Amino acid sequence: MKQLAHLLLTLIALTVLVQALIAFVNVSGVYALTLTGRIAGNPLQHAVTLAGLVVVILLSGHVGSRNLKELP
């Protein structure tokens, strides 16, 4: 049962992440990657944003796993 709940939470988190990433791309006006693989625009801004996303993902994963352990 815990595995099913964990899988469900993971799928929800991935869906939210993809939606947030799409919104970020649309808002920032970055519609394509450059040929070198770098994101067009200010690299520092994108690095900070990606770092923020990673922190949010790690925190949500930690909180989610802690909540799952408390389930009966």
mmCIF file of the N, C-alpha and C atoms, coordinates in Angstrom:
data_MODEL
# 
_entry.id   MODEL 
# 
loop_
_atom_site.group_PDB 
_atom_site.id 
_atom_site.type_symbol 
_atom_site.label_atom_id 
_atom_site.label_alt_id 
_atom_site.label_comp_id 
_atom_site.label_asym_id 
_atom_site.label_entity_id 
_atom_site.label_seq_id 
_atom_site.pdbx_PDB_ins_code 
_atom_site.Cartn_x 
_atom_site.Cartn_y 
_atom_site.Cartn_z 
_atom_site.occupancy 
_atom_site.B_iso_or_equiv 
_atom_site.pdbx_formal_charge 
_atom_site.auth_seq_id 
_atom_site.auth_comp_id 
_atom_site.auth_asym_id 
_atom_site.auth_atom_id 
_atom_site.pdbx_PDB_model_num 
ATOM 1   N N  . MET A 1 1  ? 0.832  -1.202 0.000   1.00 0.00 ? 1  MET A N  1 
ATOM 2   C CA . MET A 1 1  ? 0.000  0.000  0.000   1.00 0.00 ? 1  MET A CA 1 
ATOM 3   C C  . MET A 1 1  ? 0.869  1.255  0.000   1.00 0.00 ? 1  MET A C  1 
ATOM 4   N N  . LYS A 1 2  ? 1.952  1.206  0.792   1.00 0.00 ? 2  LYS A N  1 
ATOM 5   C CA . LYS A 1 2  ? 2.853  2.362  0.837   1.00 0.00 ? 2  LYS A CA 1 
ATOM 6   C C  . LYS A 1 2  ? 3.497  2.602  -0.518  1.00 0.00 ? 2  LYS A C  1 
ATOM 7   N N  . GLN A 1 3  ? 3.853  1.505  -1.210  1.00 0.00 ? 3  GLN A N  1 
ATOM 8   C CA . GLN A 1 3  ? 4.489  1.649  -2.519  1.00 0.00 ? 3  GLN A CA 1 
ATOM 9   C C  . GLN A 1 3  ? 3.539  2.312  -3.510  1.00 0.00 ? 3  GLN A C  1 
ATOM 10  N N  . LEU A 1 4  ? 2.260  1.935  -3.442  1.00 0.00 ? 4  LEU A N  1 
ATOM 11  C CA . LEU A 1 4  ? 1.267  2.525  -4.335  1.00 0.00 ? 4  LEU A CA 1 
ATOM 12  C C  . LEU A 1 4  ? 1.117  4.011  -4.049  1.00 0.00 ? 4  LEU A C  1 
ATOM 13  N N  . ALA A 1 5  ? 1.053  4.364  -2.768  1.00 0.00 ? 5  ALA A N  1 
ATOM 14  C CA . ALA A 1 5  ? 0.934  5.773  -2.389  1.00 0.00 ? 5  ALA A CA 1 
ATOM 15  C C  . ALA A 1 5  ? 2.171  6.551  -2.830  1.00 0.00 ? 5  ALA A C  1 
ATOM 16  N N  . HIS A 1 6  ? 3.337  5.944  -2.653  1.00 0.00 ? 6  HIS A N  1 
ATOM 17  C CA . HIS A 1 6  ? 4.588  6.604  -3.042  1.00 0.00 ? 6  HIS A CA 1 
ATOM 18  C C  . HIS A 1 6  ? 4.627  6.813  -4.560  1.00 0.00 ? 6  HIS A C  1 
ATOM 19  N N  . LEU A 1 7  ? 4.205  5.799  -5.311  1.00 0.00 ? 7  LEU A N  1 
ATOM 20  C CA . LEU A 1 7  ? 4.171  5.899  -6.770  1.00 0.00 ? 7  LEU A CA 1 
ATOM 21  C C  . LEU A 1 7  ? 3.218  7.003  -7.211  1.00 0.00 ? 7  LEU A C  1 
ATOM 22  N N  . LEU A 1 8  ? 2.063  7.074  -6.563  1.00 0.00 ? 8  LEU A N  1 
ATOM 23  C CA . LEU A 1 8  ? 1.068  8.094  -6.887  1.00 0.00 ? 8  LEU A CA 1 
ATOM 24  C C  . LEU A 1 8  ? 1.622  9.490  -6.619  1.00 0.00 ? 8  LEU A C  1 
ATOM 25  N N  . LEU A 1 9  ? 2.251  9.668  -5.451  1.00 0.00 ? 9  LEU A N  1 
ATOM 26  C CA . LEU A 1 9  ? 2.845  10.965 -5.117  1.00 0.00 ? 9  LEU A CA 1 
ATOM 27  C C  . LEU A 1 9  ? 3.950  11.332 -6.104  1.00 0.00 ? 9  LEU A C  1 
ATOM 28  N N  . THR A 1 10 ? 4.736  10.352 -6.503  1.00 0.00 ? 10 THR A N  1 
ATOM 29  C CA . THR A 1 10 ? 5.815  10.606 -7.461  1.00 0.00 ? 10 THR A CA 1 
ATOM 30  C C  . THR A 1 10 ? 5.247  11.056 -8.799  1.00 0.00 ? 10 THR A C  1 
ATOM 31  N N  . LEU A 1 11 ? 4.198  10.388 -9.264  1.00 0.00 ? 11 LEU A N  1 
ATOM 32  C CA . LEU A 1 11 ? 3.577  10.762 -10.536 1.00 0.00 ? 11 LEU A CA 1 
ATOM 33  C C  . LEU A 1 11 ? 3.000  12.169 -10.471 1.00 0.00 ? 11 LEU A C  1 
ATOM 34  N N  . ILE A 1 12 ? 2.343  12.496 -9.353  1.00 0.00 ? 12 ILE A N  1 
ATOM 35  C CA . ILE A 1 12 ? 1.783  13.835 -9.178  1.00 0.00 ? 12 ILE A CA 1 
ATOM 36  C C  . ILE A 1 12 ? 2.897  14.871 -9.183  1.00 0.00 ? 12 ILE A C  1 
ATOM 37  N N  . ALA A 1 13 ? 3.985  14.581 -8.462  1.00 0.00 ? 13 ALA A N  1 
ATOM 38  C CA . ALA A 1 13 ? 5.109  15.516 -8.391  1.00 0.00 ? 13 ALA A CA 1 
ATOM 39  C C  . ALA A 1 13 ? 5.728  15.725 -9.769  1.00 0.00 ? 13 ALA A C  1 
ATOM 40  N N  . LEU A 1 14 ? 5.885  14.646 -10.538 1.00 0.00 ? 14 LEU A N  1 
ATOM 41  C CA . LEU A 1 14 ? 6.450  14.764 -11.886 1.00 0.00 ? 14 LEU A CA 1 
ATOM 42  C C  . LEU A 1 14 ? 5.543  15.595 -12.784 1.00 0.00 ? 14 LEU A C  1 
ATOM 43  N N  . THR A 1 15 ? 4.229  15.376 -12.674 1.00 0.00 ? 15 THR A N  1 
ATOM 44  C CA . THR A 1 15 ? 3.276  16.143 -13.478 1.00 0.00 ? 15 THR A CA 1 
ATOM 45  C C  . THR A 1 15 ? 3.363  17.626 -13.157 1.00 0.00 ? 15 THR A C  1 
ATOM 46  N N  . VAL A 1 16 ? 3.400  17.938 -11.854 1.00 0.00 ? 16 VAL A N  1 
ATOM 47  C CA . VAL A 1 16 ? 3.509  19.334 -11.427 1.00 0.00 ? 16 VAL A CA 1 
ATOM 48  C C  . VAL A 1 16 ? 4.818  19.939 -11.920 1.00 0.00 ? 16 VAL A C  1 
ATOM 49  N N  . LEU A 1 17 ? 5.902  19.168 -11.829 1.00 0.00 ? 17 LEU A N  1 
ATOM 50  C CA . LEU A 1 17 ? 7.212  19.659 -12.272 1.00 0.00 ? 17 LEU A CA 1 
ATOM 51  C C  . LEU A 1 17 ? 7.197  19.975 -13.765 1.00 0.00 ? 17 LEU A C  1 
ATOM 52  N N  . VAL A 1 18 ? 6.624  19.066 -14.564 1.00 0.00 ? 18 VAL A N  1 
ATOM 53  C CA . VAL A 1 18 ? 6.561  19.289 -16.013 1.00 0.00 ? 18 VAL A CA 1 
ATOM 54  C C  . VAL A 1 18 ? 5.732  20.533 -16.321 1.00 0.00 ? 18 VAL A C  1 
ATOM 55  N N  . GLN A 1 19 ? 4.592  20.680 -15.636 1.00 0.00 ? 19 GLN A N  1 
ATOM 56  C CA . GLN A 1 19 ? 3.754  21.860 -15.846 1.00 0.00 ? 19 GLN A CA 1 
ATOM 57  C C  . GLN A 1 19 ? 4.502  23.138 -15.487 1.00 0.00 ? 19 GLN A C  1 
ATOM 58  N N  . ALA A 1 20 ? 5.240  23.103 -14.367 1.00 0.00 ? 20 ALA A N  1 
ATOM 59  C CA . ALA A 1 20 ? 6.003  24.275 -13.941 1.00 0.00 ? 20 ALA A CA 1 
ATOM 60  C C  . ALA A 1 20 ? 7.100  24.597 -14.949 1.00 0.00 ? 20 ALA A C  1 
ATOM 61  N N  . LEU A 1 21 ? 7.742  23.553 -15.461 1.00 0.00 ? 21 LEU A N  1 
ATOM 62  C CA . LEU A 1 21 ? 8.815  23.752 -16.441 1.00 0.00 ? 21 LEU A CA 1 
ATOM 63  C C  . LEU A 1 21 ? 8.258  24.364 -17.726 1.00 0.00 ? 21 LEU A C  1 
ATOM 64  N N  . ILE A 1 22 ? 7.102  23.872 -18.183 1.00 0.00 ? 22 ILE A N  1 
ATOM 65  C CA . ILE A 1 22 ? 6.465  24.415 -19.386 1.00 0.00 ? 22 ILE A CA 1 
ATOM 66  C C  . ILE A 1 22 ? 6.093  25.881 -19.160 1.00 0.00 ? 22 ILE A C  1 
ATOM 67  N N  . ALA A 1 23 ? 5.521  26.180 -17.993 1.00 0.00 ? 23 ALA A N  1 
ATOM 68  C CA . ALA A 1 23 ? 5.152  27.561 -17.679 1.00 0.00 ? 23 ALA A CA 1 
ATOM 69  C C  . ALA A 1 23 ? 6.389  28.450 -17.644 1.00 0.00 ? 23 ALA A C  1 
ATOM 70  N N  . PHE A 1 24 ? 7.467  27.955 -17.043 1.00 0.00 ? 24 PHE A N  1 
ATOM 71  C CA . PHE A 1 24 ? 8.722  28.722 -16.964 1.00 0.00 ? 24 PHE A CA 1 
ATOM 72  C C  . PHE A 1 24 ? 9.248  29.015 -18.362 1.00 0.00 ? 24 PHE A C  1 
ATOM 73  N N  . VAL A 1 25 ? 9.237  28.003 -19.224 1.00 0.00 ? 25 VAL A N  1 
ATOM 74  C CA . VAL A 1 25 ? 9.735  28.179 -20.592 1.00 0.00 ? 25 VAL A CA 1 
ATOM 75  C C  . VAL A 1 25 ? 8.875  29.196 -21.336 1.00 0.00 ? 25 VAL A C  1 
ATOM 76  N N  . ASN A 1 26 ? 7.556  29.101 -21.184 1.00 0.00 ? 26 ASN A N  1 
ATOM 77  C CA . ASN A 1 26 ? 6.666  30.028 -21.880 1.00 0.00 ? 26 ASN A CA 1 
ATOM 78  C C  . ASN A 1 26 ? 6.841  31.453 -21.372 1.00 0.00 ? 26 ASN A C  1 
ATOM 79  N N  . VAL A 1 27 ? 6.932  31.621 -20.063 1.00 0.00 ? 27 VAL A N  1 
ATOM 80  C CA . VAL A 1 27 ? 7.038  32.952 -19.478 1.00 0.00 ? 27 VAL A CA 1 
ATOM 81  C C  . VAL A 1 27 ? 8.367  33.605 -19.847 1.00 0.00 ? 27 VAL A C  1 
ATOM 82  N N  . SER A 1 28 ? 9.439  32.840 -19.803 1.00 0.00 ? 28 SER A N  1 
ATOM 83  C CA . SER A 1 28 ? 10.757 33.421 -20.058 1.00 0.00 ? 28 SER A CA 1 
ATOM 84  C C  . SER A 1 28 ? 11.003 33.640 -21.548 1.00 0.00 ? 28 SER A C  1 
ATOM 85  N N  . GLY A 1 29 ? 10.154 33.077 -22.391 1.00 0.00 ? 29 GLY A N  1 
ATOM 86  C CA . GLY A 1 29 ? 10.297 33.275 -23.821 1.00 0.00 ? 29 GLY A CA 1 
ATOM 87  C C  . GLY A 1 29 ? 11.382 32.411 -24.439 1.00 0.00 ? 29 GLY A C  1 
ATOM 88  N N  . VAL A 1 30 ? 11.835 31.410 -23.711 1.00 0.00 ? 30 VAL A N  1 
ATOM 89  C CA . VAL A 1 30 ? 12.854 30.509 -24.257 1.00 0.00 ? 30 VAL A CA 1 
ATOM 90  C C  . VAL A 1 30 ? 12.121 29.337 -24.904 1.00 0.00 ? 30 VAL A C  1 
ATOM 91  N N  . TYR A 1 31 ? 12.085 29.330 -26.218 1.00 0.00 ? 31 TYR A N  1 
ATOM 92  C CA . TYR A 1 31 ? 11.309 28.293 -26.899 1.00 0.00 ? 31 TYR A CA 1 
ATOM 93  C C  . TYR A 1 31 ? 12.189 27.205 -27.498 1.00 0.00 ? 31 TYR A C  1 
ATOM 94  N N  . ALA A 1 32 ? 13.500 27.461 -27.578 1.00 0.00 ? 32 ALA A N  1 
ATOM 95  C CA . ALA A 1 32 ? 14.376 26.463 -28.191 1.00 0.00 ? 32 ALA A CA 1 
ATOM 96  C C  . ALA A 1 32 ? 15.746 26.500 -27.541 1.00 0.00 ? 32 ALA A C  1 
ATOM 97  N N  . LEU A 1 33 ? 16.392 25.348 -27.496 1.00 0.00 ? 33 LEU A N  1 
ATOM 98  C CA . LEU A 1 33 ? 17.764 25.288 -26.998 1.00 0.00 ? 33 LEU A CA 1 
ATOM 99  C C  . LEU A 1 33 ? 18.709 25.681 -28.124 1.00 0.00 ? 33 LEU A C  1 
ATOM 100 N N  . THR A 1 34 ? 19.812 26.288 -27.761 1.00 0.00 ? 34 THR A N  1 
ATOM 101 C CA . THR A 1 34 ? 20.801 26.614 -28.789 1.00 0.00 ? 34 THR A CA 1 
ATOM 102 C C  . THR A 1 34 ? 21.495 25.335 -29.235 1.00 0.00 ? 34 THR A C  1 
ATOM 103 N N  . LEU A 1 35 ? 22.255 25.411 -30.319 1.00 0.00 ? 35 LEU A N  1 
ATOM 104 C CA . LEU A 1 35 ? 22.904 24.219 -30.874 1.00 0.00 ? 35 LEU A CA 1 
ATOM 105 C C  . LEU A 1 35 ? 23.905 23.618 -29.898 1.00 0.00 ? 35 LEU A C  1 
ATOM 106 N N  . THR A 1 36 ? 24.495 24.456 -29.045 1.00 0.00 ? 36 THR A N  1 
ATOM 107 C CA . THR A 1 36 ? 25.493 23.935 -28.113 1.00 0.00 ? 36 THR A CA 1 
ATOM 108 C C  . THR A 1 36 ? 24.846 23.301 -26.890 1.00 0.00 ? 36 THR A C  1 
ATOM 109 N N  . GLY A 1 37 ? 23.521 23.384 -26.793 1.00 0.00 ? 37 GLY A N  1 
ATOM 110 C CA . GLY A 1 37 ? 22.832 22.783 -25.668 1.00 0.00 ? 37 GLY A CA 1 
ATOM 111 C C  . GLY A 1 37 ? 22.591 23.754 -24.536 1.00 0.00 ? 37 GLY A C  1 
ATOM 112 N N  . ARG A 1 38 ? 23.149 24.971 -24.648 1.00 0.00 ? 38 ARG A N  1 
ATOM 113 C CA . ARG A 1 38 ? 22.901 25.965 -23.606 1.00 0.00 ? 38 ARG A CA 1 
ATOM 114 C C  . ARG A 1 38 ? 21.542 26.601 -23.848 1.00 0.00 ? 38 ARG A C  1 
ATOM 115 N N  . ILE A 1 39 ? 20.883 27.039 -22.775 1.00 0.00 ? 39 ILE A N  1 
ATOM 116 C CA . ILE A 1 39 ? 19.588 27.692 -22.920 1.00 0.00 ? 39 ILE A CA 1 
ATOM 117 C C  . ILE A 1 39 ? 19.832 29.130 -23.364 1.00 0.00 ? 39 ILE A C  1 
ATOM 118 N N  . ALA A 1 40 ? 19.103 29.553 -24.402 1.00 0.00 ? 40 ALA A N  1 
ATOM 119 C CA . ALA A 1 40 ? 19.247 30.922 -24.886 1.00 0.00 ? 40 ALA A CA 1 
ATOM 120 C C  . ALA A 1 40 ? 18.774 31.892 -23.810 1.00 0.00 ? 40 ALA A C  1 
ATOM 121 N N  . GLY A 1 41 ? 19.482 32.987 -23.648 1.00 0.00 ? 41 GLY A N  1 
ATOM 122 C CA . GLY A 1 41 ? 19.117 33.963 -22.632 1.00 0.00 ? 41 GLY A CA 1 
ATOM 123 C C  . GLY A 1 41 ? 20.228 34.106 -21.613 1.00 0.00 ? 41 GLY A C  1 
ATOM 124 N N  . ASN A 1 42 ? 19.877 34.597 -20.443 1.00 0.00 ? 42 ASN A N  1 
ATOM 125 C CA . ASN A 1 42 ? 20.859 34.826 -19.381 1.00 0.00 ? 42 ASN A CA 1 
ATOM 126 C C  . ASN A 1 42 ? 21.154 33.501 -18.683 1.00 0.00 ? 42 ASN A C  1 
ATOM 127 N N  . PRO A 1 43 ? 22.359 32.938 -18.831 1.00 0.00 ? 43 PRO A N  1 
ATOM 128 C CA . PRO A 1 43 ? 22.669 31.624 -18.239 1.00 0.00 ? 43 PRO A CA 1 
ATOM 129 C C  . PRO A 1 43 ? 22.594 31.623 -16.716 1.00 0.00 ? 43 PRO A C  1 
ATOM 130 N N  . LEU A 1 44 ? 22.984 32.740 -16.100 1.00 0.00 ? 44 LEU A N  1 
ATOM 131 C CA . LEU A 1 44 ? 22.966 32.810 -14.637 1.00 0.00 ? 44 LEU A CA 1 
ATOM 132 C C  . LEU A 1 44 ? 21.535 32.719 -14.113 1.00 0.00 ? 44 LEU A C  1 
ATOM 133 N N  . GLN A 1 45 ? 20.635 33.430 -14.766 1.00 0.00 ? 45 GLN A N  1 
ATOM 134 C CA . GLN A 1 45 ? 19.226 33.409 -14.355 1.00 0.00 ? 45 GLN A CA 1 
ATOM 135 C C  . GLN A 1 45 ? 18.668 31.992 -14.441 1.00 0.00 ? 45 GLN A C  1 
ATOM 136 N N  . HIS A 1 46 ? 18.983 31.306 -15.532 1.00 0.00 ? 46 HIS A N  1 
ATOM 137 C CA . HIS A 1 46 ? 18.479 29.946 -15.700 1.00 0.00 ? 46 HIS A CA 1 
ATOM 138 C C  . HIS A 1 46 ? 19.112 28.995 -14.688 1.00 0.00 ? 46 HIS A C  1 
ATOM 139 N N  . ALA A 1 47 ? 20.387 29.201 -14.393 1.00 0.00 ? 47 ALA A N  1 
ATOM 140 C CA . ALA A 1 47 ? 21.063 28.350 -13.410 1.00 0.00 ? 47 ALA A CA 1 
ATOM 141 C C  . ALA A 1 47 ? 20.423 28.516 -12.040 1.00 0.00 ? 47 ALA A C  1 
ATOM 142 N N  . VAL A 1 48 ? 20.131 29.765 -11.663 1.00 0.00 ? 48 VAL A N  1 
ATOM 143 C CA . VAL A 1 48 ? 19.495 30.025 -10.367 1.00 0.00 ? 48 VAL A CA 1 
ATOM 144 C C  . VAL A 1 48 ? 18.106 29.401 -10.325 1.00 0.00 ? 48 VAL A C  1 
ATOM 145 N N  . THR A 1 49 ? 17.354 29.548 -11.416 1.00 0.00 ? 49 THR A N  1 
ATOM 146 C CA . THR A 1 49 ? 16.006 28.976 -11.465 1.00 0.00 ? 49 THR A CA 1 
ATOM 147 C C  . THR A 1 49 ? 16.053 27.454 -11.356 1.00 0.00 ? 49 THR A C  1 
ATOM 148 N N  . LEU A 1 50 ? 16.974 26.828 -12.093 1.00 0.00 ? 50 LEU A N  1 
ATOM 149 C CA . LEU A 1 50 ? 17.092 25.367 -12.046 1.00 0.00 ? 50 LEU A CA 1 
ATOM 150 C C  . LEU A 1 50 ? 17.520 24.901 -10.658 1.00 0.00 ? 50 LEU A C  1 
ATOM 151 N N  . ALA A 1 51 ? 18.440 25.651 -10.032 1.00 0.00 ? 51 ALA A N  1 
ATOM 152 C CA . ALA A 1 51 ? 18.870 25.300 -8.674  1.00 0.00 ? 51 ALA A CA 1 
ATOM 153 C C  . ALA A 1 51 ? 17.681 25.386 -7.719  1.00 0.00 ? 51 ALA A C  1 
ATOM 154 N N  . GLY A 1 52 ? 16.859 26.412 -7.885  1.00 0.00 ? 52 GLY A N  1 
ATOM 155 C CA . GLY A 1 52 ? 15.656 26.560 -7.058  1.00 0.00 ? 52 GLY A CA 1 
ATOM 156 C C  . GLY A 1 52 ? 14.709 25.388 -7.249  1.00 0.00 ? 52 GLY A C  1 
ATOM 157 N N  . LEU A 1 53 ? 14.530 24.971 -8.506  1.00 0.00 ? 53 LEU A N  1 
ATOM 158 C CA . LEU A 1 53 ? 13.663 23.826 -8.790  1.00 0.00 ? 53 LEU A CA 1 
ATOM 159 C C  . LEU A 1 53 ? 14.194 22.561 -8.128  1.00 0.00 ? 53 LEU A C  1 
ATOM 160 N N  . VAL A 1 54 ? 15.510 22.360 -8.197  1.00 0.00 ? 54 VAL A N  1 
ATOM 161 C CA . VAL A 1 54 ? 16.119 21.171 -7.593  1.00 0.00 ? 54 VAL A CA 1 
ATOM 162 C C  . VAL A 1 54 ? 15.894 21.169 -6.086  1.00 0.00 ? 54 VAL A C  1 
ATOM 163 N N  . VAL A 1 55 ? 16.079 22.334 -5.447  1.00 0.00 ? 55 VAL A N  1 
ATOM 164 C CA . VAL A 1 55 ? 15.872 22.430 -3.994  1.00 0.00 ? 55 VAL A CA 1 
ATOM 165 C C  . VAL A 1 55 ? 14.428 22.099 -3.647  1.00 0.00 ? 55 VAL A C  1 
ATOM 166 N N  . VAL A 1 56 ? 13.483 22.651 -4.419  1.00 0.00 ? 56 VAL A N  1 
ATOM 167 C CA . VAL A 1 56 ? 12.063 22.376 -4.170  1.00 0.00 ? 56 VAL A CA 1 
ATOM 168 C C  . VAL A 1 56 ? 11.769 20.887 -4.324  1.00 0.00 ? 56 VAL A C  1 
ATOM 169 N N  . ILE A 1 57 ? 12.348 20.270 -5.365  1.00 0.00 ? 57 ILE A N  1 
ATOM 170 C CA . ILE A 1 57 ? 12.126 18.832 -5.594  1.00 0.00 ? 57 ILE A CA 1 
ATOM 171 C C  . ILE A 1 57 ? 12.676 18.012 -4.425  1.00 0.00 ? 57 ILE A C  1 
ATOM 172 N N  . LEU A 1 58 ? 13.887 18.340 -3.986  1.00 0.00 ? 58 LEU A N  1 
ATOM 173 C CA . LEU A 1 58 ? 14.503 17.595 -2.882  1.00 0.00 ? 58 LEU A CA 1 
ATOM 174 C C  . LEU A 1 58 ? 13.695 17.754 -1.599  1.00 0.00 ? 58 LEU A C  1 
ATOM 175 N N  . LEU A 1 59 ? 13.264 18.993 -1.314  1.00 0.00 ? 59 LEU A N  1 
ATOM 176 C CA . LEU A 1 59 ? 12.481 19.238 -0.103  1.00 0.00 ? 59 LEU A CA 1 
ATOM 177 C C  . LEU A 1 59 ? 11.147 18.501 -0.165  1.00 0.00 ? 59 LEU A C  1 
ATOM 178 N N  . SER A 1 60 ? 10.468 18.560 -1.309  1.00 0.00 ? 60 SER A N  1 
ATOM 179 C CA . SER A 1 60 ? 9.173  17.895 -1.425  1.00 0.00 ? 60 SER A CA 1 
ATOM 180 C C  . SER A 1 60 ? 9.343  16.381 -1.321  1.00 0.00 ? 60 SER A C  1 
ATOM 181 N N  . GLY A 1 61 ? 10.436 15.852 -1.868  1.00 0.00 ? 61 GLY A N  1 
ATOM 182 C CA . GLY A 1 61 ? 10.694 14.420 -1.753  1.00 0.00 ? 61 GLY A CA 1 
ATOM 183 C C  . GLY A 1 61 ? 10.941 14.013 -0.317  1.00 0.00 ? 61 GLY A C  1 
ATOM 184 N N  . HIS A 1 62 ? 11.689 14.845 0.422   1.00 0.00 ? 62 HIS A N  1 
ATOM 185 C CA . HIS A 1 62 ? 11.982 14.553 1.824   1.00 0.00 ? 62 HIS A CA 1 
ATOM 186 C C  . HIS A 1 62 ? 10.703 14.582 2.652   1.00 0.00 ? 62 HIS A C  1 
ATOM 187 N N  . VAL A 1 63 ? 9.898  15.620 2.461   1.00 0.00 ? 63 VAL A N  1 
ATOM 188 C CA . VAL A 1 63 ? 8.645  15.742 3.209   1.00 0.00 ? 63 VAL A CA 1 
ATOM 189 C C  . VAL A 1 63 ? 7.704  14.601 2.844   1.00 0.00 ? 63 VAL A C  1 
ATOM 190 N N  . GLY A 1 64 ? 7.639  14.272 1.542   1.00 0.00 ? 64 GLY A N  1 
ATOM 191 C CA . GLY A 1 64 ? 6.762  13.197 1.098   1.00 0.00 ? 64 GLY A CA 1 
ATOM 192 C C  . GLY A 1 64 ? 7.148  11.859 1.696   1.00 0.00 ? 64 GLY A C  1 
ATOM 193 N N  . SER A 1 65 ? 8.444  11.550 1.737   1.00 0.00 ? 65 SER A N  1 
ATOM 194 C CA . SER A 1 65 ? 8.879  10.268 2.290   1.00 0.00 ? 65 SER A CA 1 
ATOM 195 C C  . SER A 1 65 ? 8.629  10.221 3.791   1.00 0.00 ? 65 SER A C  1 
ATOM 196 N N  . ARG A 1 66 ? 8.778  11.372 4.459   1.00 0.00 ? 66 ARG A N  1 
ATOM 197 C CA . ARG A 1 66 ? 8.535  11.409 5.899   1.00 0.00 ? 66 ARG A CA 1 
ATOM 198 C C  . ARG A 1 66 ? 7.053  11.172 6.183   1.00 0.00 ? 66 ARG A C  1 
ATOM 199 N N  . ASN A 1 67 ? 6.179  11.763 5.373   1.00 0.00 ? 67 ASN A N  1 
ATOM 200 C CA . ASN A 1 67 ? 4.743  11.575 5.556   1.00 0.00 ? 67 ASN A CA 1 
ATOM 201 C C  . ASN A 1 67 ? 4.344  10.132 5.274   1.00 0.00 ? 67 ASN A C  1 
ATOM 202 N N  . LEU A 1 68 ? 4.999  9.497  4.302   1.00 0.00 ? 68 LEU A N  1 
ATOM 203 C CA . LEU A 1 68 ? 4.669  8.111  3.975   1.00 0.00 ? 68 LEU A CA 1 
ATOM 204 C C  . LEU A 1 68 ? 5.036  7.173  5.124   1.00 0.00 ? 68 LEU A C  1 
ATOM 205 N N  . LYS A 1 69 ? 6.118  7.477  5.824   1.00 0.00 ? 69 LYS A N  1 
ATOM 206 C CA . LYS A 1 69 ? 6.536  6.621  6.937   1.00 0.00 ? 69 LYS A CA 1 
ATOM 207 C C  . LYS A 1 69 ? 5.530  6.660  8.083   1.00 0.00 ? 69 LYS A C  1 
ATOM 208 N N  . GLU A 1 70 ? 4.776  7.777  8.172   1.00 0.00 ? 70 GLU A N  1 
ATOM 209 C CA . GLU A 1 70 ? 3.805  7.913  9.258   1.00 0.00 ? 70 GLU A CA 1 
ATOM 210 C C  . GLU A 1 70 ? 2.479  7.237  8.930   1.00 0.00 ? 70 GLU A C  1 
ATOM 211 N N  . LEU A 1 71 ? 2.307  6.806  7.674   1.00 0.00 ? 71 LEU A N  1 
ATOM 212 C CA . LEU A 1 71 ? 1.067  6.130  7.302   1.00 0.00 ? 71 LEU A CA 1 
ATOM 213 C C  . LEU A 1 71 ? 0.998  4.764  7.989   1.00 0.00 ? 71 LEU A C  1 
ATOM 214 N N  . PRO A 1 72 ? -0.197 4.321  8.314   1.00 0.00 ? 72 PRO A N  1 
ATOM 215 C CA . PRO A 1 72 ? -0.347 3.009  8.963   1.00 0.00 ? 72 PRO A CA 1 
ATOM 216 C C  . PRO A 1 72 ? 0.008  1.870  8.020   1.00 0.00 ? 72 PRO A C  1 
# 
